[in-house]
Amino acid sequence: MTLINAIRRTLSPILYPPRIVSPETDVTEDEIEAWVEASGLDHFATLDGTFVDRSVDLGVESGMIFDLGSRLGLIALKILWNHEDFVALGLHRTAAMADRARDVTLDWELGERMFLQVGEPHEMRFKTGYFDMVVCDRSLHRFDNPVAILREINRITKPSGAILIRVLARPNRLSIEGYIRKHALDYPESLRGRFAAEVRAGFTLAELRSMVEAAELKRTRVVAEQSMVLVERRGVTDFASWVTERDKYF
């Protein structure tokens, strides 16, 4: 641990409000449709585009992508749309969101390359070292034990695989309420409560670094960029494995 990181961890409880994790509630049909509406707005298209560009720049050019909890599966779909040598699997905790993501997948005509499952991410039923790339966009805050999720991500990703996780950074005590009021306006009205909960459940840079260490997630860097904190790990393409995985589906 560097001196700077040690200082950050010491000051974090003083500068930042405690993290508040809201009880997980089922997403309603109205909220799902609101996410569909939001996905077409410039704000969300830009957020998705930045994440997608960063993920495909991590060194893996083909193989199996695992998308953990990205709403409507759009992160994986946007990767598949422009990169034909990938197949993706998305995992959701609720059947309603998985079903809607499946509809979006069919609308994009990517049903042969994108698969959706409902399951518990703390104990994923995948082989160790199975995926070439794991992406998780603004979903980690929803889980009771994020360290356990990070351990599972570490387990299911190939040693040569890439990882990209993005979460909202929790603002400091002085700015958090103003931040929520200002940026909630980017969301449809029915989603503003979800956004506020996401901000309060977000992570500081020091917290996410501590969790990555606890999960023994190796070769990663944890960085803060604007209102986000990211965990990323570069990888390399495993061509032989890609042929093996592709043959399972085609």
N, C-alpha and C positions, 0 to 999 in steps of 0.2 A: 504494500500500500504506500503510495507516495504521500509526502507531507501535505500537498494541496488537497488530495482526496480525503485525508484524515481530518483536515480543517473543515471541509465541506460537510462531512458526516457529523461533526461536532456542532456546527452551526445550524444544520438543517432543521432540527426540532424547534429552534428559537425563531428562525426566519419564516418558516412555513407552517400553515395550519395543519392539524392532524388529518391524516387521510380518512375519509368517510366512505365506506363501501355500503351502498344501498342494497337491501335484499333483492335478489334476482327475481324479477317478475316476468311473466310471459308477455311477449310482444303482442299487441293487439293488431287486428286487421287494418285498422285505421293508421296505426303507426307504420306498418309494413308499406302501405300505399304512400305514406308520407316519405318514407325512405326512397321509394321509387321516384317520387316527385323530386326529392332533393338531389338524386343522382344526376339529374339533368341540369342542375344549376352550375354556373361557372365556378363558384367556390369549391364545390365538391369535385367537379371534373378536374380542377387544378390540383387539388389534394391527391386524388387518385393518380393523376398523370405523373406527379413527382415521385410517388411511391413506386409505381410500376417502372419508371425509368431507372430508378435506383436499384431495384431488384434485379433487372436484367443486365445491369452493369457490374454484377458481383462475380462474374467469371464463369457461370454455368450457362451453357447454351442449349441444352436439351435434357430431357428426362422427366421425372415425376415431381410435380409441385404439390405441396400440402398447404392449403389455405385454412388457417384456424380462425373461424368466426367472423371473417370479413362480410359485412352485411350484403346480401344479394349475390355474393360471390364475384363481385365486379372486379376485384383486384386480379384474381386468377384469370377471369374471362378476358380482361384487357391484355394480359400477358399472352394468352393463347391466341388472341385475335391477330397479333403481329408476329408471333413466333410459333411456327407450325410444328416444331420438334419437341413440344411439351405436351404432356397430359397432366391434368390437375384433379385433385380430390379436395373437396371442401367439407369441413366438419362444423356442424351447428348443434347447439344444445336444445333448440326448439324445432319441432316438426314444422310449425307454421313458416318460420323463416327459411328452412331448408326447402320446403315445397315452393315457396315464392322464388327462391334462387334457382330452383330447377326450371321454373317457367321462364325466367330470364335467360337461362342457358339455352333453352329450346328456341326462344326468340332470336338469339344470336346465332343459331344453327351450329352450336358447338356441343351438342348432346353426346357425340361420340368421343369427345376428348375431355369433358368436364363431368365429374361425378360428385354427387352430394350425399352426405350421410348425417344422421343424427346420432350423437354419442356424448360420452363424458370425457372431456379432455384431460382430466387428471390421470386417467389410466387408459390410454389409447390402445386399441387392439391392432396395432401394426408391428411388424417385425422391426427389430433394432437395425438402424442403418438402412432404412427403406427408401427415404426420399432424397432427391437431388437438391431440392430447394424448399425451404419452409418460410412462408410469409404469414404475418399476423398483424393486421392493421387496426389499431384502436380497439382491440378486444381484450387485452390482458387485464385491464382494470375490472372487468366484469367477474373475474374468478376469485373465489374465496382464498385460494392459496396459490398466488402467482409463481412462487418458487417451484412448486410441484409441476406447474405447467411448463416452466422453463426447463426443468429436468426432463420432462417427456419430450419436449422439442429437441433437446440435446440427444436423447436416446434414439428418436426415430430418424434423425438426419444422418446421412452418410458422413463419415469422417472427411470426405472431400466435398461435402455439400455446402450450399450457401444458406444463410439465415438473415432475414430482415424482419424486425419487430419495431412497430412505431406506436407510441402512446402519447397522450396529451400530458404536457408538463403541468404540474399543479402550481399555480401562481403563489407568490408570497402572501403573507397575512394582509399587507396593505393594499394589494391590487386585485385579490381574487374576486371580490364582489363586483367591482367595476368591469373586470374582464368578462365575467359571466353575462352581465347586462349588455355589454357591447356586442359580444360575439354570438350570443343567442339569436340575434337578429338575422344571422346567416342561415338559420334553420327554419323550416316550416313550424308554425305555432305549436302543433301537436308534439313536436320533438324537442322543444326547448327545455322541458323538464329533464329529459334524458341527457341532453347536453350538459346541463348544470350538474347532474349527478356524475357524469363522466369527468368533468373538471375536478370535482371534489374528491373523486377516487383516483385521480391521476397520480403520477409519480414524480418525485424530484430526481435530478441527475444522481445524487448520492444514493438515494433509495434503490434506483434501478441498478446501479453498479454493485451495490451490496447484494441484491437478489441474484444477479448474474454470477457473482462469486460463490454464493451459497449453493447455486444450482450446478456449479462446476462446469459452466458453459465456456469452453475453451476457445481461444483464437478469435474472440469477439472484441469489438470496440463499442463503447457506450458513449454517445455524443448528444449534446443538446443543440437543437437547431430551431430558432424562433420559438414557436409555442409547442414544440414537440421534443421528445427524447427518443432516441433510436438505439437499438441493438443491431449490429450488423456483423456478419462474418463472410468473408470472401470464400469462393469455392472454385473447383475446376470441373470441367465436363467429364462425365464417366460414360463414354460412348458405348462400351460393351453392355453396361447395365441398362442403358436406354433401350437398346435393341431387345433385351430380355423383357423389360417392362412393357414395351410397345406390343410385343407379341401376345401379351395376356389380354389385350383389348381389341386387337384388329385381326 
